[in-house]
Amino acid sequence: LAPGGGVDTTGRFIGQKLSEAWGQPVVADNRHGAGGTIAAELVAHAAPDGHTILMTSAGITITPSFMKLSYDARTDLLPVTQAAVSPGVLVVHPSLPVKSVKELIAFAKSKPGELFFSSSGLGSAQHLTIELFSQMAGLKMTHVPYKGTAPSITDVVAGRIALTVASVISTRPMFTAGKLRALAVVGPKRTPALPEFPTVAESGVPGFGVDNWYALFLPGSTNKDLAVKLQEAISRVLLEPATRKVLLAQGLDAVGNSQEEFAKLYAAEISKWAKVVQAVGLRPN
């Protein structure tokens, strides 16, 4: 994805550690654009020799539902492991008379369609996370898409938009300074980055949980033994206390789950987002 973003910095850090362990260079090649599909297409069509690895975000499980791709997301990419989770935070403008998720739900229900939420773009992880929240909580809110996460947060800070969901690292300076009010984390469990904040599920929407993760993939026809060896190498890196400390400073929780565990999660998330996309009415383009 874009140079300097969370996927890029995390990927470069892991690449450096793998390079040190393997005694050979691991080169980062940024292929930005189309929500990460340009990079995904390159890897999906690459030789299955283990030399071309995709580092991308959870958005890769959304794009198959509303974008025409030159690859099959289920078969042309082989999941390796989640490297890290970037916990999302549900934030509102401080002028909103709500201090909890339950209060937000009650307030939104009293004003159907009148609350505006922002995202980094139509069909983005931000957008669909709030759409899923709205569906599960029985709300009707109005979406305002922006070209990127930063402006979507800026307009909530300015009071032009009521709420959004964004990463800990993007929002913490704002809610610490009182420019935003954080209500809950949107992941399925609490995060070490913000241990004092409850989850949305704990706060009134049972079963809700969305993680924005960074993960690695190989070309789909790669031998699974190669994927397992790569997963084991990455897991060793992620288990290092120094690695966890570096990631936590960036608002990230290290993962390193098994190839089999991640493959199941990846397939489940493609199915989950397909249902949300259908409910929202996004059409393939």
C-alpha positions as CSV (number, residue, x, y, z in Angstrom):
1,L,0.0,0.0,0.0
2,A,1.0,3.7,0.3
3,P,4.6,4.4,1.4
4,G,4.7,5.4,5.1
5,G,1.4,3.8,5.9
6,G,0.8,1.2,8.6
7,V,1.1,-1.8,6.2
8,D,4.3,-0.3,4.7
9,T,6.1,0.4,8.0
10,T,5.0,-2.9,9.6
11,G,6.1,-4.8,6.4
12,R,9.4,-3.1,6.3
13,F,10.1,-3.8,10.0
14,I,9.2,-7.5,9.6
15,G,11.2,-7.7,6.3
16,Q,14.3,-6.3,8.1
17,K,14.0,-8.9,10.9
18,L,13.5,-11.7,8.3
19,S,16.5,-10.4,6.4
20,E,18.7,-10.6,9.5
21,A,17.4,-14.1,10.3
22,W,17.8,-15.5,6.8
23,G,21.0,-13.6,5.8
24,Q,19.6,-12.4,2.6
25,P,17.8,-9.2,1.6
26,V,14.0,-8.8,1.8
27,V,13.1,-5.9,-0.5
28,A,9.9,-3.8,0.0
29,D,8.2,-2.9,-3.3
30,N,5.3,-0.5,-2.8
31,R,2.5,-1.0,-5.3
32,H,-0.1,1.6,-4.3
33,G,-3.6,2.0,-5.7
34,A,-7.1,0.6,-6.1
35,G,-7.4,-0.3,-2.4
36,G,-4.4,-2.6,-2.5
37,T,-5.6,-4.6,-5.4
38,I,-2.7,-3.7,-7.7
39,A,-0.3,-5.3,-5.2
40,A,-2.6,-8.3,-4.7
41,E,-2.9,-8.9,-8.4
42,L,0.9,-8.8,-8.8
43,V,1.3,-11.5,-6.1
44,A,-1.7,-13.6,-7.3
45,H,-0.1,-13.9,-10.7
46,A,3.5,-14.3,-9.5
47,A,5.6,-17.5,-9.6
48,P,4.7,-19.7,-6.6
49,D,8.4,-20.0,-5.5
50,G,8.1,-18.2,-2.1
51,H,10.1,-15.2,-3.4
52,T,7.1,-12.9,-3.8
53,I,5.1,-12.1,-0.7
54,L,2.1,-9.8,-0.3
55,M,1.7,-7.6,2.8
56,T,-1.7,-6.0,2.9
57,S,-4.6,-5.0,5.1
58,A,-8.0,-6.5,6.0
59,G,-9.5,-4.4,3.1
60,I,-8.4,-7.3,0.9
61,T,-11.5,-9.3,2.2
62,I,-13.8,-6.4,1.2
63,T,-12.8,-5.7,-2.4
64,P,-13.9,-9.0,-3.9
65,S,-17.5,-8.1,-3.1
66,F,-17.7,-4.9,-5.1
67,M,-14.6,-4.7,-7.4
68,K,-14.0,-6.6,-10.6
69,L,-10.6,-8.4,-10.0
70,S,-8.3,-10.2,-12.3
71,Y,-7.8,-12.9,-9.6
72,D,-9.9,-15.0,-7.4
73,A,-9.4,-13.8,-3.8
74,R,-10.2,-17.3,-2.4
75,T,-7.9,-19.4,-4.5
76,D,-5.2,-17.2,-6.1
77,L,-3.8,-16.0,-2.8
78,L,-2.5,-18.3,0.0
79,P,-2.9,-16.8,3.5
80,V,0.2,-17.1,5.6
81,T,-0.4,-15.2,8.9
82,Q,-1.7,-12.0,10.4
83,A,1.2,-9.9,11.4
84,A,-0.6,-7.4,13.5
85,V,-4.0,-5.9,14.3
86,S,-4.6,-2.1,14.2
87,P,-7.4,-1.6,16.7
88,G,-10.1,0.8,15.6
89,V,-11.8,3.3,17.9
90,L,-15.4,4.6,17.7
91,V,-15.1,8.4,18.2
92,V,-17.6,11.2,18.2
93,H,-17.5,15.0,18.3
94,P,-17.5,16.1,22.0
95,S,-20.6,18.2,21.4
96,L,-22.7,15.0,20.9
97,P,-24.6,14.3,24.2
98,V,-23.3,10.8,24.4
99,K,-20.6,9.2,26.6
100,S,-21.1,5.5,25.8
101,V,-22.1,3.2,22.9
102,K,-25.5,2.7,24.5
103,E,-26.1,6.4,24.7
104,L,-25.0,6.8,21.1
105,I,-27.4,4.1,19.9
106,A,-30.3,5.8,21.8
107,F,-29.4,9.2,20.4
108,A,-29.1,7.9,16.9
109,K,-32.4,6.1,17.1
110,S,-34.1,9.4,18.2
111,K,-32.7,11.1,15.0
112,P,-32.9,8.5,12.2
113,G,-30.8,9.6,9.2
114,E,-29.7,12.8,10.9
115,L,-26.4,11.6,12.2
116,F,-23.5,11.8,9.7
117,F,-20.5,9.4,9.8
118,S,-17.3,9.7,7.8
119,S,-15.0,7.2,6.2
120,S,-11.9,7.1,4.0
121,G,-14.1,6.2,1.0
122,L,-17.0,4.3,-0.3
123,G,-16.5,0.6,0.4
124,S,-13.6,1.2,2.7
125,A,-13.0,-0.8,5.9
126,Q,-14.0,2.3,7.8
127,H,-17.2,2.7,5.9
128,L,-18.3,-0.9,6.2
129,T,-17.4,-1.2,9.9
130,I,-19.9,1.6,10.7
131,E,-22.5,0.1,8.3
132,L,-22.2,-3.2,10.2
133,F,-22.4,-1.4,13.5
134,S,-25.6,0.3,12.2
135,Q,-27.1,-2.9,11.0
136,M,-26.5,-4.8,14.2
137,A,-27.7,-1.9,16.4
138,G,-30.7,-1.1,14.3
139,L,-29.6,2.4,13.3
140,K,-30.0,4.6,10.3
141,M,-27.1,7.0,9.8
142,T,-25.9,8.9,6.8
143,H,-22.5,8.1,5.2
144,V,-20.1,10.9,4.0
145,P,-17.1,9.4,2.1
146,Y,-13.8,11.2,2.0
147,K,-10.6,10.7,0.1
148,G,-8.5,9.3,2.9
149,T,-8.6,8.7,6.6
150,A,-7.1,12.0,7.7
151,P,-9.8,14.3,6.2
152,S,-12.5,11.9,7.5
153,I,-11.2,12.5,11.0
154,T,-10.6,16.2,10.5
155,D,-14.2,16.9,9.8
156,V,-15.3,15.1,12.9
157,V,-12.9,17.2,15.0
158,A,-14.3,20.3,13.2
159,G,-17.9,19.2,14.2
160,R,-19.1,18.9,10.6
161,I,-19.5,15.1,11.1
162,A,-20.8,13.4,14.2
163,L,-18.7,10.2,14.3
164,T,-16.2,7.9,12.6
165,V,-14.1,4.8,13.3
166,A,-10.3,5.1,12.9
167,S,-7.1,3.5,14.3
168,V,-5.7,4.2,17.8
169,I,-2.7,5.9,16.4
170,S,-4.8,8.2,14.2
171,T,-7.3,9.2,17.0
172,R,-5.5,9.0,20.3
173,P,-3.9,12.5,20.1
174,M,-7.3,14.0,19.3
175,F,-9.3,12.3,22.1
176,T,-6.5,12.8,24.6
177,A,-6.6,16.5,23.8
178,G,-10.4,16.5,24.1
179,K,-11.0,17.2,20.4
180,L,-12.8,13.9,20.0
181,R,-14.5,11.6,22.5
182,A,-13.6,7.9,22.3
183,L,-16.5,5.6,23.2
184,A,-15.1,2.1,22.6
185,V,-12.8,-0.1,20.5
186,V,-14.4,-1.9,17.6
187,G,-12.4,-5.1,17.7
188,P,-13.7,-8.4,19.3
189,K,-11.5,-7.9,22.3
190,R,-9.9,-5.1,24.3
191,T,-6.5,-3.9,23.1
192,P,-3.3,-3.4,25.1
193,A,-3.0,-0.1,23.3
194,L,-6.1,1.2,25.1
195,P,-6.8,-1.2,28.0
196,E,-9.2,1.1,29.7
197,F,-11.7,1.2,26.8
198,P,-14.4,-1.4,26.5
199,T,-15.3,-3.1,23.2
200,V,-18.5,-2.2,21.2
201,A,-19.7,-5.7,22.0
202,E,-19.3,-5.1,25.7
203,S,-21.1,-1.8,25.4
204,G,-24.4,-2.7,23.9
205,V,-23.9,-4.6,20.6
206,P,-23.2,-8.2,21.4
207,G,-21.4,-10.1,18.8
208,F,-19.9,-7.1,17.1
209,G,-16.2,-7.1,16.4
210,V,-14.1,-5.8,13.5
211,D,-10.3,-5.9,13.4
212,N,-8.2,-4.0,10.8
213,W,-5.3,-6.4,10.4
214,Y,-2.1,-6.5,8.4
215,A,-1.2,-9.9,7.0
216,L,1.0,-11.8,4.5
217,F,0.0,-13.9,1.5
218,L,1.8,-16.0,-1.1
219,P,0.6,-16.8,-4.7
220,G,-2.3,-19.3,-4.4
221,S,-0.5,-22.3,-5.9
222,T,2.5,-22.1,-3.6
223,N,3.3,-25.3,-1.7
224,K,1.7,-25.0,1.8
225,D,4.9,-26.2,3.4
226,L,6.5,-23.0,2.2
227,A,3.6,-21.0,3.7
228,V,4.0,-22.8,7.0
229,K,7.8,-22.2,7.1
230,L,7.2,-18.5,6.4
231,Q,4.6,-18.3,9.1
232,E,6.9,-19.9,11.6
233,A,9.7,-17.4,10.8
234,I,7.4,-14.4,11.1
235,S,5.9,-15.7,14.3
236,R,9.3,-16.0,15.8
237,V,9.9,-12.3,14.9
238,L,6.5,-11.3,16.4
239,L,7.2,-13.2,19.7
240,E,10.3,-11.1,20.4
241,P,9.5,-8.6,23.2
242,A,11.4,-5.8,21.3
243,T,9.1,-6.4,18.3
244,R,5.9,-6.2,20.4
245,K,7.2,-3.0,22.0
246,V,7.8,-1.4,18.6
247,L,4.4,-2.4,17.3
248,L,2.6,-1.3,20.4
249,A,4.2,2.1,20.1
250,Q,2.5,2.3,16.7
251,G,-0.9,1.3,18.2
252,L,-0.6,-2.3,16.9
253,D,-1.1,-5.6,18.6
254,A,1.3,-8.4,17.3
255,V,-0.5,-11.6,16.2
256,G,1.4,-14.3,14.2
257,N,-1.4,-16.9,14.2
258,S,-1.0,-20.2,12.4
259,Q,-1.4,-20.6,8.6
260,E,-4.5,-22.7,9.2
261,E,-6.1,-20.3,11.7
262,F,-5.5,-17.3,9.4
263,A,-6.9,-19.1,6.3
264,K,-10.1,-19.8,8.2
265,L,-10.4,-16.2,9.3
266,Y,-9.7,-14.9,5.8
267,A,-12.4,-17.0,4.3
268,A,-14.9,-16.1,7.0
269,E,-14.2,-12.4,6.6
270,I,-14.7,-12.5,2.8
271,S,-18.1,-14.0,3.4
272,K,-19.0,-11.6,6.2
273,W,-18.2,-8.5,4.2
274,A,-20.0,-9.8,1.1
275,K,-23.2,-9.8,3.2
276,V,-22.6,-6.3,4.5
277,V,-21.8,-5.0,0.9
278,Q,-25.0,-6.6,-0.3
279,A,-27.1,-5.0,2.5
280,V,-25.5,-1.6,1.8
281,G,-26.2,-1.9,-1.9
282,L,-22.7,-1.4,-3.3
283,R,-22.4,-2.6,-6.8
284,P,-19.3,-4.2,-8.5
285,N,-17.2,-1.8,-10.6
